[in-house]
């Protein structure tokens, strides 16, 4: 089913926001990892943001192609994105609070270079705030996905007939995944002139 102009535009904007936020998250995550003494032992939640490129791409594709099937996939990935954003938000806030209690004289975390503690704290704060925005944007993307797939009106079939006849069209339910009937078997033509 084709999407309305408003839903396709909203989906494209949501997708573009997710892609931009993903890039910012990856940059901040790279800064955090580069300032660690043992980067191989550490994982930055900034790199978790890479997941959000997936719903971003599906949202943009659904908006450009105006297809509800792509928007349904974007809906599913956005719902998973909400969960990941909340988990990333909590993990980032915990790490941020640990770094906030550290001073240059006190070495609270052995894996952070003391000279770079402020940079790591600020980059992690940025990632934590980005995950708040991820949660909001994926929620909006889920709403657009629901509006485009679940709540959209189905198109009605218009049929023309000769005057004096009634055309009854049987429409199969797509939820049951039935094959469409062969051409001409789904219509019944009733001649109203013969009844008089």
Buried (B, 14 or more C-beta within 10 A) or exposed (E): BEBEEEBBEBBBBBBBBBBEBBEBBBBBBBBBBBBBEEBEEBBBBBBBBEBBBBBBBBBBBBBEBBBBEBBBBBBBBBBBBBEBBBEBBEBBBEBBEBBEEBEEEEEEBEEBBBEBBEBBBBBBBBBBBBBBBBBEBBBBBBBBBBBBBEEBEEEEEEEEEEEEEEEEEEEEEEEEEEEEEEEEEBBEEEEEEEEE
